[in-house]
């Protein structure tokens, strides 16, 4: 059994686009097994059960053969925030399930910084579906307006977080320009370490607003202090 590489690529792309662009799917997660079956169907071929499972397992775990490295400053930033803020992680899984991604996070020494990790294969939905963001809020035990979501993808991270009322910070490493107003973040940084100074400013601003709303103080005098 052999197929032209371009034919296989087109089959794979059509499957990806079907789930990504079809609004009726509500950004449902599609497992490696489901994708493989859909691709084989488009190619008009069948394989044995054992071979199919072996292929799926390979796709799911191939990332462990050459695990991705961290962007510069990621571990330092998490170390600085750890203990000051409860930190959770939500991530789309793609072909690599959460059970494998957690191994990569542990290998890179950052899994311990997260109070929880949520992956789309375990929830059943990808970002920007609100379900995955609402689960994070529930686990954190906070309201959306008390939460800062940091992400590097406008269409999924920023749109999804803004949709449930979170404050959003876009890590724009590639100096992109938002083309859709619904994707506009509340704040933008170039590299993750810049988040530390931003959070300090937000904390100061929040404390200032709390003081100004206090009925036991003269608002004018407090404004002068800030």
Buried (B, 14 or more C-beta within 10 A) or exposed (E): EEEEEEEEEEBBEEBBEEBEEEEEBEBBBBBBBBBBBBBBEBBEEEBEEEEBEEBBEEBBBEBEEEEEEBBEBBBEBBEBBBEEBBBBBBBBBBBBBBEBBBBBBEEBEBBEBBBBBBBBBBBBBBBBBBBBBEBBBEBBEEEBEEBBBBBBBBBBBBBBBBBBBBBBBBBBEEEEEBEEEEBBBBBBBEBBBBBBEBBEEBEEEEEBEEBEEEEEEEEEEBEEEE
